[in-house]
Amino acid sequence: MKEFTPALFLSLKNYSKDQFVKDLISGIIVAIIALPLSIALALASGVGPEEGLYTAIVAGFVISFFGGSKVQIAGPTAAFATIVAGVVAKSGMEGLAVATVLAGIMLILMGLLHMGSMIKFIPGTITTGFTAGIAVTIVIGQIKDFLGLTFTHSPVETMEKVEAIAESIGTLNPTALMVGLVALAILVICPRFLKRVPPSLIAVVVTAAMVQLMDLPVNTIGDLYTISSSLPTFHMPNLSFSLVQSVLPDAFTIAILAAIESLLSAVVADEMIGGRHNSNMELIAQGLGNTASALFGGIPATGAIARTAANINNGGRSPIAGMVHAVVLLIVLVLLMPYAALIPMPCIAAILLIVAYNMSGWRTVVKTIKTAPKSDIAVLILTFALTVIFDLVVAIAVGLGLACLLFMKRMADVSDIKEWEYVEITDDEQGRFKPVPDHVMVYEITGPMFFGSADKIPTISNRNGTKRVLVLRFRAVPAVDSTAMNGIMRLVEECKHENIQVVFSHVNAQPMDVFMHSGLYDSVGEEFFQPNIDAALAKAETL
């Protein structure tokens, strides 16, 4: 059961007082960083500011306690903002809770089924495309508050927000824009001079002071939301078949996003500390954390790369740091949450604009467009466009479908079957050629034989009765599927009809297993399966 042992228990074996002090300090610093981000991301997700803190507290603690990474910090992230806002608008907080619990169950099952390593089968072009798309949707979603616009209605979809921005551009509030630009300048400039103090915290304090002391006509969180400092309480959502059916696609998207982002963050963390995370345990922890978050009033959570990197840079080396970060945020919730009402909305928008910029991966997008094959570029652009125009469910489904089709085409293109007349043997320095007997045909098969390349399996004619043996060289065939298997069996039957004996050369493990299960091995006969081309040609000469 070691593979399902949380990293916390492994870390405590050689835990020291010095490391506890480092984890304590790192946890406090990360909590300060997470505070404005959690509030901002909650507002971007269409929920109240306290829901962001509930998520960082509950999910952050549970995921650190049970996680497979020593340094992962979890909480609300920008990747979920659009999908969460859509679920809340469509099905309310009850629907979001059900979707998040379902996603949590999916994540737990993924971990128990050892699917942690399968995340590598999601093409990089898809993750790059939808990450950039999410960044654009976040930017569009913050234009209203950054410019101080007044909407006549509350749009949900990204393209509806674009239309609303165009219609209400005349309501621009210059004062709100000024506050947003000040916050943006602080977020951009401060990191160059102040390495230890989170720039988002400075931006929040400065802009809140500006608005209050100068009595500026700018909306604050308190103007738009009711601030609660109460502790998160347990609430079991009212389950119904229609609600589950409605939010199931969203739950799947949440689970996939949580898995991708958390494992990508864990990989980045491994590179920074020279460690190695347990991907399956991390998925289980993500499932437990998201389920707990939903049951205590939070929103979806996952591993946050920026907060994880901050934890590492400040000395955190065990899950204790992540647990301390959650406890500090709990104290802030109880004692300081009313002060969140003073934070200006343009400052929140500016923080999210920086978050969107940092997560956009635009350099990766540019590099991919410059260097990748056209098919990969098409997948990236399509995924990006669908994420912005529609939603992540459509983008991931279509992107994966297109990527699979392109992969199958590539595999089919590299698969080949050709006849040759001799083979070069390289068992001495000079090499020598061994001719193929006149009554023998040799077919060299290259690449995976599956339904995409099965049509390349030829038909056979006896060529005026001069051919008595067909050697099929399978050395370069790593795999065979049922469609190709049927084509090979058809070829063998044609050869029998033409009085041609088939001899197989160098059949690899997977194709051999398929041959045995299909009955082809017994039908052809063990003696006609030879280990290499020399043995196959020697056998052919006797026939």
N, C-alpha and C positions, 0 to 999 in steps of 0.2 A: 504493500500500500504506500510505499515511499513516493510513488509518482503522484499521489493525491495528498501529499503532506504540504500544508501551507508554508511559505517561505519564512513566516514569522517563527515557527517552531524550530526550523533549521538555523535561523539567525541567532536564537537565544542560546545555542549550545556553547558558543565562545563569546558571549556578549560581555562587554566591560562597562565600567562606570564612565570612562572617557567617551566611549561611543554613545552612551545614553545622553550625555551632555550635548554632544554634537547633534544627535537626533532631535533632542528637545529644542535647541536653537533653530535648527533647520525647519522643524515643524511649525514653529512660531512665525518664521519668515515666510514660509509658504502660505500659511493662513492669511497673512497680511496681503499677499499677492492675490490669493483666491477670493478674498472678500469682495472687492469691487467687480471682479470678473463673474463671480457667481450671481451677483445681483443683476449685472448687465445681461448675462446670458439668459437669466430667467425672464427678464422683460422682453428680450428678443424672441423668446419662445412663447410669448403670449400669456404668461402666468405672472403672479405677484412676486415681488423681490424676495420675500421670505422663503418661497418655494426653492429658489436657487440655493439658499443657505441650508435648507432641509436636505437637499440633495448632496451637497458637499459634506455635510455632517454625517448623515446616515450611510450613504453609499461610500463616502470616503473612508469611514471607519471600517465598515464591513469588508470592503475590497482590500484594504491594507491588512486586515486581520487574516483573511482567508486566501489572499492572492498568491500567485506563483512568482511574483517579482519582489525583490527586496526593497526596491526604491520607487515603485510606481505610485503616483498620486492620482486619485480618481475624483471626478466631480462632473458637473455639467460642462459640456463643451459646445463649441460653435457648430459642430457637425449635425447636432440634433435640433438646432433652433428652428429651421424651416419645417421639418417633419412634425415636431412637437406643436408648433403654432397651428399647423393644419389639422392635427388631431383634436386640439382643444377647440378650434373653431367649429369643427364638424361634430364632435361627440362630447365636448366638455371635459372637465377634469376627471369625471368618472370613466369616460372612454380612454383617456390617457393612462389612467391607473391600470385599467384592464390590459391595454396594449403593452405597457411596461412590464407588468407581471408575466404576460405571455412571452414577451421577449426574454425575460429572466429565465423562465423555464426552458426556452429554446437554448439559451447559452449554457445552462447547466447540463442539458442533454448533450450538447456539442462537446463539452469538456469530458463527460463520462464516456462518450463514444470515441475519444481520442482524436477529435477533429481539429485540435489546435494547430497541427502542422498543415492542415488542408487550406489554411488561409492563403498559402503561397499560390494556390491555383486561381486566385483573383488577379487578373492581369494588372500590371502597373498602370497601363493606359486608362483603365476604368477608374482606379482609385485617384489618379491624377485628375481625370476629367470631372468626376463628381465632387472632388475636394475643391477644385477651382470654381465649379458651378455653385457650390454652397457658399463660397466666399462672395461671389457676385450677388447671390440672393440676400446675404447679410448686408452688404453695402446698400442695395436697393431699399431694404427694410429700414435702414437708419437715416435715409435722406430726409424723411418727414421731420424727425426730432432735431436733426443737425441744422436744418434750415428753419425750424420753427413753423412748419406749414400747418394749415388747418384743413383737415379732410372733411368732406360732407358725409362720408360713410367710412366703414372700417373694412378695407379690402383684405383678403386672406392670401390669394395666390400672387405670385411675384409679378406676373404681367398685369394683374389688376392694380397692384401698387404702382407700377410704372405709369399706367393711365391716370391714377389718382394724383400722382406727383405732377404730371403734365397739366392736369385740370386746375390744380390748386397752387401753381407756382406763383401766382399773383399775391398769395397770402404770406409770402416770405417775411420772416421776422428778423431784421438786421441784428437786433440785440442777441437773439438766440444764435445766429450765425457767428457773431463775435465770440460768444462764450464757447461755442464748439471749436472755433479756430484756436482759441487760447488753450483749451484742453488738448487739442491735437498737437500744438506746438510743444507743450510740456511732454507729451508722450513720445515725441520724436527726439527732442533735444536732451531731456534729462538723462536718458540711459548713457549718453556719452560722458557725463560728468559725475553722476551719482550711481555707483554700481550696486550699492547695498539697499537703497531705498526704492521700493516699487514705484515706477512713474505713474501708474494708474492711481495709486493712493495720493500722490502729490496733486494730480489733476483734479481728483475729487475734492480735496480740501481747499485748493485755490479757487476753483470755480464756485463751490458752495459759498465760500466767503465773499466772493465777488457779488453773487446774486443777492445774498442777505444784506451785506453792508451797503451796497449801492441801490438796493431795492429795485432790481432789474426786472422787467416784465418777461420773465422766462419760466416756462413750466419746470417744476421739480417733480421728483418721484412722489412726494406727498400730495401734490396737486392732482395726480392721476390715479394713485393707488392708496389703499388703506394699509398702513404699516402695522404689522403684528410682531410682537416680540415673544409670543407664546411658544412653548416647546412643541416639537413635532409630536403629534398624537397618532395612535394606531387607528386605521380606518380600513375596513374590508369593503372593497367595491362591490356594488350590486351586479352580480354576473347574470347575463341573459344570453341566450343563443344568438339573438339578432345583434346584440352589441359585440359579442365575440366575433361573429361573422363580419361585422363592419370594420373592426379594427385589426383583423388578422393580418392583412397585407402590411399595415403600418408596423405591427409587432415584428414581422419578419424583417422589415427594413431596419428597425431599431436594433434587432439582434445582430444582423450582419454588420451594421455600422459600429456597434459596440465591440464586436469581435475584431474587426479590421483595425479600428483606431487603437484599441487597447494593446493588441499584439504588436502593431507597428511602434507604439510608444515603448513597449517593453524591449523590443529589439534595439531601438535607439539608446535606451537606458543601459542595456547590456554592453553596447559599444563604449559607452562613457565610463563604466566602472570595471570593464573586463570581466563581467559575470555572465551568467546564463539563467534565463527564467524558465519556469515550467509552464508551457503554453496551455496545457489542458487544465491545470489547477487555476491558472489565471482566468480562463473562460468560466469555470465553475464559480469563482469569486465574483466575476462580473455579473453572472446570473443571480447570485445571492444578493449582491449589492443593489442591482436594479429592482429586484423584487422587494427588498426592504425599503428602498427609496419610495417606491410607489405606494406601499402600505402605510408609510408615514408622511404622505403628502408631498413627496418630491417628484422630480421629473427624471428622465433617463440620464444615466451617467456612464462614463467610460474613462479609460486612462488618458490623462491630459499631458501631452508632450512638454509643453512649456513649463507647467508646474512640476512635472517630474524632473526636468532638467534643472530647475531652480533648487529642488530638493538635493540633487546630487552635488551641485556647485556649492551648496552651503554645508556640506558634510554629512548629509543623511545617508545612511548605509543599511538601514533595517526598516521593516514596516512600522516600527515604533514612531518614526517621523511622521508617517501618514496618519497614524492614530492621534498623535499630538495635534496635528493640523486640524483634524476634525473636532477635537475637544476645545481648542482655542476658538474655532468658529462658533461652537455652541455657547461659549461664554460671551462672545460678541453678540450673538442673537439675543440673549437674555438681557444684557446690560446696555448695549449700544445701538440696537436696531432702530429705535425712534429717530436717531440722527440721520439715518438713511433717507428720511423724508426730505432732507435739505439738499440732496444731490441733484443738480440740474440735469434735465433730460438730454441737452446737447452734449454734456460731458459723457453720459452713458453711450450716446451715439458715437462719439469720438473714440472711446475705448473699444467699441465693437468694430469700428473701421480699421483700427490697428490690428485687432484680432483677425479680421478678414484678410488683411494684407499679409500677415504672417502665415496664415494657413493656406493662402492661395497657391503657393508653389509655382509662381509664375515663371521662375527661372527654369524649373523642370519642364513646364509647358513649352517654353521657347526652345529648349534644348531638344525635346522630343520632336517638335515640328521641324527642326532643322536637320535632325539626324536619323529619325526613325523611318521605317518603311511606310509607304502611303496608306497601307491597310491599318497600321497601328494609329496613324494620325487620324484616320477616319473614325476609329473607335473612340479616341479621346475627344474629338470635336463633337461627335454625336452624343456621347455621354454628358459632356458639358452643356450642350444645347438643351437636351431633354431635362437635365436637372434644373436649369433656369426657367424653361418654358412650362414644363409640367411639374414633375416631382421626382424624388429619389427612387420611388418604387419603379416607375416607368424607366428611368435612366439606367438603373442597375439591371433590370430584366432585359431591356433591349441591348444594352452594352454587353452583357454576358453572352446573350444569344449571338450577337454579331461576332464577338471575339471567338466563340466556339466554332462558328461557321468558318471564319478565316483560318483558325488553327487546323481544322479538318482539311481545308483546301491545301494548306501548306504541306500537311502530311501526305495528302494524295499526290501532290506535285513531286515530292521526293521519292515516292514509291515507284518502282519500275520493274518490268520483267523483260529480259532480252535474251536472245539465243546467241551462244558463242561457239566457236569451233575449237578452241584450245584454252588451256589454263596455264598460267605461269607459276612454277613451283620455286620458292625461294629458300630451299633448304641447303644451298651452298652459296659461296660468294658470287659465282658467275650467274647462277640461275639457269634453268633449262625449261624447255617447252615440251609439254606432253600432249600429243595430238588426240583428238576425239575420234574413236572408231567410226567408220562410215555408217554403221547401223544404229548409232547412238545420237540422240539430241540432248543438249544441255541447256537448261534455262536458268539463268541467274536472276534471282528475285531479291530486290533491295527495298528496304524500308518497311514500315508497318503495313500489314494487309488488313484493311477494314472496309466498311461499306463504301467509303469514299474512293477507294482504289480497287475494289473488287472487279470493276469492269475491265481492268487491265489483264485479268487472267485470260489467256488466249484459248481459242478452240484448236483442236488437233486434227490434222489429216495425215494419213499414212504415207503420203508422198510416194505413190506407186509401189507400196509394199516394201520399200527399202529400209524403213526404220522399224526397229524392234524394241528399242529402249528409250525412255525419256527420264533424264536425270533432272530433278528439281533441287537446285542448290539454295538452301534456306539459311545459310550462314549469316546473312545481313538482314534477317527478318526478326525483329524483337518481339512482335506480337501479331496475333491473328484473331479476328472476331468471327461471329457466327455467319455473317454474310459472306466474308471471304472464305470461310470454311466450306460453305455450300458451293462456292465457285470452284474450290480445289477438288471437292468430291465430284462435281460435274466433270472436271477435267480428267479425273481418274477413271470415271465411267466411260468417257469418250475413248480413252486409251485402251480400255478393256475391249470395247467394241471394235477397235482398229487393230487388236492383237499387239498392242504396245505395252510393255511392262514399265511401270513407274518405279523409279528408285529415288528415295529422298536422301539428301546429303546435308549433314550438319544442321539438324533441327534443334533450335534453342528450346529452353525449358517451357516457356509459356505456350508456344505453338505445339510442342509435343504433348502438353497437358490437354490442349483442345483436341488434338488428333485422337488421343486415347479416349476421352469422354464421348467423342462423336462416333466412335467405332471405326474410324478410318485406319487407325494403326493396326487393328486386328484384321480388317478387310484386306489391306495391302500385304501385311505379313511382316514380322519382326526382321527377317533377313534382308528386307528391302529398305531398311532404315540404316544408313551407314554414317559413321562419325565424321567423315571428311570427304572431300572431292576425290582424292586418290582412291580411297576404299570404294566409293561409289562407282568410279570408272572401272576399277578392277572387277567389281561385281557385274557391271554392264557387259564387259568383254566376255563373260562366261554365258551370257544369255543369247 
